[in-house]
Amino acid sequence: MWNQLPEVQAKVSEFISRHSAVEGRRVVLVTSGGTTVPLEANTVRFVDNFSAGTRGATSAEYFLDAGYAVIFLHRQYSLQPYSRHYSHSKNCFLDYMTTNGQSGEAKLPSPEQSPKVHVDPEYESAMIDVLLKYRKAKDQHLLLMLDYTTVQQYLLYLHQICKIMGTLLGRRGMFYLAAAVSDFFVPKARMVEHKIQSREGALTMVLEQVPKFLKPLVKDWAPSGYIVSFKLETDPALLVPKSQQSLDRYGHQLVIGNLLNTRKWTVTFVTRESHNNVTLTPAEQRDGVEIESVIIPELVKRHADWIGVEKR
Amino acid sequence: MWNQLPEVQAKVSEFISRHSAVEGRRVVLVTSGGTTVPLEANTVRFVDNFSAGTRGATSAEYFLDAGYAVIFLHRQYSLQPYSRHYSHSKNCFLDYMTTNGQSGEAKLPSPEQSPKVHVDPEYESAMIDVLLKYRKAKDQHLLLMLDYTTVQQYLLYLHQICKIMGTLLGRRGMFYLAAAVSDFFVPKARMVEHKIQSREGALTMVLEQVPKFLKPLVKDWAPSGYIVSFKLETDPALLVPKSQQSLDRYGHQLVIGNLLNTRKWTVTFVTRESHNNVTLTPAEQRDGVEIESVIIPELVKRHADWIGVEKR
């Protein structure tokens, strides 16, 4: 884990330097996916947080559409922008492919005929749209992908990225912290060396609190950045009070609150002054509109206001 | 979870009936991937076991090569046979694709020209091999894919599948239990309703032992089946003793022991009478030979011997 840090630092520095030199270019760090908490030094078991990375991967696409450069810090194997349309779906990627123009069925080719593999015509036009956007982001160096697994690795990378962004970008940097970070972990010193043996009776695990990183992020790492955190709850009554408690405690700009069961079509924007729901209409839900297509433009506007404050 | 059970039962019954009617057809259940242990009824946090599902997904392909029909009971989003070659890799699936014959770069098409998407010629011949095998398995109904998430769901499905296989297949059924099943879980009655709130201080979790399913599997569900379990350890000194302890306790045929750090190129076959290593040579390791290409033919032979015993 530690020996990847110089490589991550180099990639981030190069990326941020490139974009900070472009007049008016804004950059967003999108964090995405859960974190693991290893319970053993040679890790077999870990505590995980539920998150496929849908919110982060989807949001990254809309930030790219809005002209942002995006650092996508994501849990290994969680959903990624663009490829998300073809992974983690009921269909295996190979179901989109066919041979020699035959839809849905592969014929073994005759010996003199070299076989060809194609995208099934049914899926081709959707795939070309996704592929062109993906290539544009890559060719124009607008998307930097970095992955992590454990909560320790996440915090280490986050710290480095925020410091570089804070230094080089000032108010042009946004921090969109959609990753589901564990609140608890097992400190290295307390970790057992080998796999915990199953034995008769119950297993008792004692986990310590993960250090709160939002306070140093806001205060020291990127004090001019526009910082958006997420709050996921299952109890509706706790959503706004806990979001406001978080703003009071850490001093950042915005909490996006969501409930486990309704998060695909409604979120709550909570600031110190106000809170309001961002919701898809029933018609939009029916048509498969993604709520991130509403969330991101609203954030782009608020980020512009934040940049504007400095200029006044 | 419970309401999917009738669908799983119907699929499995149809699949096993079809293959039990084919003279000499053998069927293997391959279980693959980790299990989750929810800590909350509205699950945000869970304990997980490390497993990408590589062993199970790879093994399923070699069983299909050997003429077996395969039930692939796998953790949702873990690796799957065939698609494993293109998922969970450093390359995004879209990196294999290109437009209008241009390798590695997409050109925005001129308005009168409709864009086409292709497999990059560099990857085409490897992809056609994988795709033809995948289509053959699907078209000949040789592969049944079933997925689960929690340890409770895993045990429920395992029970049903084993009972159906045990009844209809007798000695022609093999059980290749490569899933990394949690030893501990939180019983429903002890689960909290909502997300565990982070608060000052440590978090103490008490987990109970998961019921041992190998004993009823061997004794009641599929007493004539050829049953292979896996043992993953990090301490080499524990591998053979713990494997033999497992055989003594549950009375099945074979334990495949593996160590976390060497499992890609060496495993140990442990029976009540003997134990021997199955290892790739350094040259084979260098050439990227998969150890499952050695494991599966050896199992196919042992399974044939097991079937033969009945006939004598």
Interface residues (C-beta under 8 A of the other chain):
Chain A: T36 L39 E40 N42 T43 V44 R45 F46 V47 D48 N49 F50 A52 Y77 Q80 Y82 S83 Y86 S87 H88 C92 F93 L94 M97 T99 E105 A106 L108 P115 K116 V117 H118 V119 E124 M127 I128 V130 L131 L132 Y134 R135 K136 D139 A180 S182 D183 F184 E193 H194 K195 S198 E200 G201 A202 L203 T204 M205 V206 L207 E208 Q209 L232 E233 T234 D235 L260 N261
Chain B: T36 E40 N42 T43 V44 R45 F46 V47 D48 N49 F50 A52 Y77 Q80 Y82 S83 Y86 S87 H88 C92 F93 L94 M97 T99 E105 A106 L108 P115 K116 V117 H118 V119 E124 M127 I128 V130 L131 L132 Y134 R135 K136 D139 A180 S182 D183 F184 E193 H194 K195 S198 E200 G201 A202 L203 T204 M205 V206 L207 E208 Q209 L232 E233 T234 D235 L260 N261
